[in-house]
């Protein structure tokens, strides 16, 4: 089901919304984390590959990724550490934050700017933006190098995933793993079409049955990206049970009423939910304090205290989502904040590409690209000549 006005695929937006709801729910309560952590973050890398369709040069693709991923990452985290610094100077940071930061603002900023640097506590999920940036750039390079041939692309992607098994815990390990799920999503592009609800429900039942059997046999383990908790080669398979279930549920909801519209809205604003839900927990804490569910000394907690009952879990999750979407909407009212949070319109991107500095950088990129190609061609020609001489001898 395609939205003609925006050319967006409804079930894809619903898929993103459900994935984001699971991420928030996992941070609210660890009750279902053994299951949810198998696929909830991985689902975003998968659907990013599925929806990828970059036009233009590699240079333009990288610039767009910088504007929509790296700029928001640094904006949120630098804003966060500046706010922490102000709270520390007012001697109230202990009331709102439980994390220990470098002693000066300069050190805080330098730590955020460092490639393997820290994320601000209140924007903890922004680590995802940094990994997505590097993984998507690598994936775009693979697509171009493979000539968009599926077998070559998947071979390259699998080899890079295997390489990640030998790398120490770092952003590069996460990048190599993420690009694999993006490649699988790209491979399934245009193949995951909506079908009759009954048939889709049957697929969901089969996936759930297989998933349950694998979990009963102990084959499915949780995956925790920020803490580098992985399971070797099993990670190439484990997440697709949950991803498959989400696809089926999303396709069913895409043709039904009720929750469809709010899910579409949430799915088109997942950046705001990803970056702001930790901060929104503070608003939820105030509500819980007001009803006697929390005490003031718990206001500094990064995650809510243990929540055991389903009504409370759902209430905290949906209030957090609502506050995050409200903050995201209000930030979008300012053009500057909208651009700093990665919400560039097509005409704004086109104007930015046409700016003098970007055109100059593009010219430098073209020169370096042509030079590299000529060097490679020269070595290739020299190699073929020497090979021909050896054959004649």
C-alpha positions in Angstrom: 0.0 0.0 0.0 1.8 3.1 -1.3 0.9 6.7 -0.2 0.6 8.4 -3.6 1.0 11.9 -2.3 4.4 11.2 -0.6 5.5 8.1 -2.4 6.1 6.4 0.9 5.2 2.8 1.6 2.8 2.7 4.5 3.8 -0.6 5.9 7.5 0.5 6.0 6.5 3.6 8.2 4.5 1.3 10.4 7.4 -1.1 10.6 9.6 1.8 11.8 7.0 2.9 14.3 6.7 -0.6 15.8 10.5 -1.1 16.0 10.8 2.3 17.8 8.0 1.4 20.2 9.9 -1.8 21.1 13.1 0.1 21.7 11.3 2.5 24.1 9.5 -0.4 25.8 12.8 -2.2 26.2 14.3 0.9 27.9 11.2 1.2 30.1 11.1 -2.4 31.3 13.4 -5.4 30.8 10.5 -7.8 31.0 10.6 -8.8 27.3 14.2 -7.9 26.5 15.4 -11.5 25.9 13.1 -11.5 22.9 13.1 -7.9 21.8 16.8 -7.4 21.9 17.2 -10.1 19.3 16.1 -7.7 16.5 14.8 -4.3 17.6 17.8 -2.2 16.6 18.8 -4.5 13.7 15.4 -3.9 12.2 16.3 -0.2 11.5 19.5 -1.2 9.6 17.4 -3.7 7.6 14.7 -1.3 6.7 17.3 1.4 5.9 18.8 -1.0 3.3 15.3 -1.9 2.0 14.4 1.8 1.4 17.8 2.8 0.0 17.7 4.3 -3.5 20.3 7.0 -3.5 20.6 9.1 -6.7 23.6 11.1 -7.7 27.3 10.6 -7.0 28.9 9.0 -3.9 30.0 12.5 -2.9 26.4 13.8 -2.8 25.3 10.6 -0.9 28.0 11.2 1.8 27.1 14.9 2.1 23.4 14.0 2.6 24.4 11.4 5.3 26.5 14.0 7.1 23.6 16.5 7.1 20.9 14.0 8.2 22.9 11.7 10.6 26.2 13.2 11.7 25.0 16.8 12.2 22.0 15.7 14.4 24.4 13.4 16.4 26.8 16.2 17.3 24.0 18.7 17.8 22.2 16.6 20.3 25.2 15.5 22.2 27.0 18.9 22.3 23.7 20.5 23.4 23.5 17.8 26.1 26.9 18.3 27.6 26.5 22.1 27.5 23.3 21.7 29.5 25.1 19.3 31.9 27.9 21.9 32.4 25.3 24.6 33.2 23.6 22.3 35.7 27.0 21.4 37.3 27.8 25.1 37.7 24.4 25.6 39.4 25.2 22.5 41.6 22.0 20.7 40.6 23.4 18.2 38.1 23.3 15.4 40.7 19.6 15.8 40.9 19.0 15.1 37.2 22.0 13.1 36.1 23.7 10.0 37.5 26.6 9.8 35.0 30.1 11.1 35.6 31.4 13.6 33.0 34.8 15.2 32.4 35.4 18.1 34.8 35.4 21.0 32.3 33.3 22.0 29.3 36.3 21.8 26.9 37.0 18.2 27.9 33.3 17.3 27.6 33.1 18.7 24.1 36.4 17.0 23.0 35.1 13.7 24.4 31.9 14.1 22.3 33.8 15.0 19.1 36.1 12.0 19.4 35.1 9.2 17.0 34.8 6.7 19.9 33.7 9.4 22.3 30.9 9.5 24.7 27.2 10.2 24.1 25.4 12.6 26.4 23.3 10.5 28.9 20.0 12.2 28.0 20.5 11.4 24.3 22.0 8.0 24.8 20.4 6.4 21.8 22.1 8.8 19.5 25.0 6.3 19.2 22.8 4.7 16.5 23.2 7.8 14.2 27.0 7.5 14.2 26.9 3.8 13.4 24.2 4.3 10.8 26.3 7.0 9.1 29.4 4.8 8.7 27.4 1.7 7.8 25.3 3.5 5.2 28.4 5.1 3.6 30.1 1.7 3.4 27.0 0.1 2.0 26.6 2.7 -0.7 30.2 2.1 -1.7 29.5 -1.6 -1.9 26.5 -1.0 -4.1 28.6 1.0 -6.5 31.6 -1.3 -6.5 29.3 -4.3 -7.2 27.6 -2.6 -10.1 24.3 -3.3 -8.3 24.7 -7.0 -8.9 23.0 -8.9 -6.1 25.4 -11.9 -5.8 28.5 -9.7 -5.8 27.0 -7.3 -3.3 25.9 -10.0 -0.9 29.3 -11.8 -1.2 31.1 -8.6 -0.2 28.7 -7.9 2.6 29.0 -11.4 4.1 32.8 -11.2 4.0 32.8 -7.9 5.8 30.4 -9.3 8.4 32.8 -12.2 8.9 35.6 -9.6 9.3 33.7 -8.0 12.1 34.1 -11.2 14.2 37.9 -10.6 14.3 37.7 -6.9 15.3 37.8 -5.7 18.8 34.8 -3.8 20.3 34.7 -0.5 18.4 32.4 1.5 16.1 34.0 -0.4 13.2 32.7 -3.7 14.5 29.2 -2.3 14.7 29.6 -0.7 11.2 30.6 -4.0 9.6 27.7 -5.8 11.2 25.1 -3.2 10.3 26.0 -3.1 6.6 25.2 -6.8 6.3 21.6 -6.2 7.5 21.3 -3.2 5.1 22.5 -5.4 2.3 19.9 -8.1 3.1 17.2 -5.4 3.2 18.4 -4.1 -0.2 18.4 -7.7 -1.6 14.7 -8.0 -0.6 13.8 -4.7 -2.1 10.5 -4.9 -4.0 10.1 -8.6 -2.9 8.2 -7.9 0.4 4.9 -6.9 -1.2 1.6 -6.8 0.7 -0.7 -9.7 0.2 -4.0 -10.9 1.5 -4.4 -10.5 5.2 -5.1 -14.2 5.7 -1.9 -15.2 3.8 0.2 -12.7 5.7 -1.2 -13.9 9.0 -0.3 -17.5 8.0 3.3 -16.3 7.3 3.4 -14.7 10.7 2.2 -17.9 12.4 4.9 -20.0 10.6 7.6 -17.5 11.6 6.4 -17.4 15.2 6.4 -21.2 15.3 10.0 -21.5 14.0 11.1 -18.7 16.3 9.6 -20.4 19.3 11.3 -23.7 18.4 14.7 -22.0 18.0 14.3 -20.2 21.4 13.3 -23.4 23.1 16.4 -25.1 21.7 18.5 -22.2 23.0 19.6 -21.0 19.6 18.4 -17.5 19.8 20.4 -15.2 22.1 19.9 -11.4 22.7 22.0 -8.9 20.7 23.0 -5.7 22.5 24.7 -3.3 20.0 26.0 -0.5 22.4 27.5 -3.1 24.8 28.9 -5.3 22.0 27.0 -8.3 23.1 27.0 -10.6 20.0 26.7 -14.3 19.2 29.1 -14.9 16.3 27.6 -16.4 13.1 24.2 -16.8 14.7 23.7 -13.1 14.4 23.4 -13.5 10.7 20.1 -15.4 11.2 18.7 -14.6 14.7 17.3 -11.1 14.0 15.3 -12.2 10.9 12.7 -14.0 13.0 11.7 -10.8 14.8 12.1 -8.7 11.6 9.9 -11.1 9.7 7.2 -10.9 12.4 7.3 -7.1 12.3 7.0 -7.1 8.5 3.9 -9.3 8.7 2.3 -7.3 11.5 3.1 -4.0 9.7 1.6 -5.2 6.4 -1.6 -6.2 8.2 -1.9 -2.9 10.1 -1.2 -1.0 6.8 -4.6 -2.1 5.5 -6.6 -1.7 8.7 -8.0 1.3 10.5 -7.7 2.3 14.1 -4.0 2.7 15.0 -2.8 3.0 11.4 -2.7 6.8 11.3 -0.8 7.4 14.6 1.6 4.6 13.7 2.3 6.3 10.3 3.0 9.6 12.1 5.4 7.9 14.6 7.1 6.0 11.8 7.8 9.2 9.9 9.3 10.8 13.0 11.4 8.0 14.4 14.5 10.2 14.5 12.8 12.3 17.1 11.8 9.2 19.1 15.2 7.7 18.9 17.0 10.9 20.1 14.5 12.3 22.6 12.9 9.4 24.5 15.7 9.3 27.1 15.1 13.0 27.8 11.3 12.4 27.8 11.7 9.9 30.6 12.4 12.9 32.9 8.9 14.3 32.2 7.4 10.8 32.9 9.4 10.7 36.1 7.7 13.9 37.3 4.3 12.3 36.7 5.3 9.1 38.5 6.6 11.3 41.4 3.3 13.1 41.5 1.4 9.9 41.9 3.8 8.5 44.5 5.3 5.8 42.2 8.8 7.4 42.4 10.8 9.5 44.8 12.7 12.7 44.1 16.1 11.0 44.5 15.2 8.7 41.6 14.8 11.7 39.2 18.5 11.2 38.2 17.9 7.7 36.9 18.7 7.1 33.2 16.0 4.4 32.9 12.7 4.1 34.8 12.7 1.9 37.9 11.4 -1.7 37.6 7.9 -1.8 36.1 6.2 -5.1 36.4 2.6 -4.6 35.4 1.5 -4.3 31.8 -0.9 -1.3 32.1 1.9 0.7 33.8 4.4 -0.4 31.2 2.2 0.6 28.3 1.2 3.9 30.0 4.9 4.9 30.5 5.8 3.8 27.0 3.1 5.8 25.3 3.5 8.9 27.5 7.2 8.9 26.6 6.5 8.5 22.9 3.9 11.4 23.1 6.3 13.7 24.9 9.1 12.9 22.4 6.9 13.6 19.4 5.7 16.9 21.0 9.3 18.0 21.6 10.2 16.9 18.0 7.3 18.9 16.6 8.2 22.0 18.5 11.8 21.8 17.4 10.6 21.5 13.8 8.9 24.9 14.2 12.4 26.6 14.0 14.1 26.3 10.6 17.5 26.3 12.2 16.6 23.5 14.6 14.9 21.6 11.9 18.1 21.6 9.8 20.3 20.8 12.8 18.1 17.7 13.5 18.5 16.4 10.0 15.1 17.3 8.5 16.3 18.8 5.2 13.8 19.2 2.4 14.6 18.3 -1.1 14.9 21.9 -2.3 17.1 22.8 0.7 19.4 19.9 -0.1 19.5 20.9 -3.8 20.4 24.5 -2.8 23.1 23.3 -0.4 24.6 21.0 -3.1 24.7 24.1 -5.4 26.5 26.3 -2.9 30.0 27.4 -3.8 31.9 25.5 -1.1 30.1 22.2 -1.9 30.8 22.7 -5.7 34.5 23.2 -4.9 34.6 20.1 -2.7 32.8 18.2 -5.5 35.4 19.3 -8.0 38.2 18.1 -5.6 36.4 14.8 -5.2 36.1 14.4 -9.0 39.8 15.1 -9.4 40.8 12.6 -6.7 38.3 10.0 -8.2 39.8 10.4 -11.7 43.3 10.2 -10.4 42.5 7.0 -8.5 40.8 5.5 -11.5 43.8 6.3 -13.8 46.2 4.8 -11.3 44.2 1.6 -11.0 43.8 1.4 -14.8 47.6 1.9 -15.2 48.4 -0.9 -12.8 45.8 -3.1 -14.4 47.3 -2.5 -17.9 50.8 -3.1 -16.5 49.6 -6.3 -14.9 48.0 -7.6 -18.1 51.2 -6.8 -20.1 53.4 -8.6 -17.7 50.9 -11.5 -17.7 51.0 -11.7 -21.5 54.8 -11.6 -21.5 55.0 -14.6 -19.1 52.5 -16.5 -21.2 54.6 -15.9 -24.3 57.8 -17.1 -22.6 
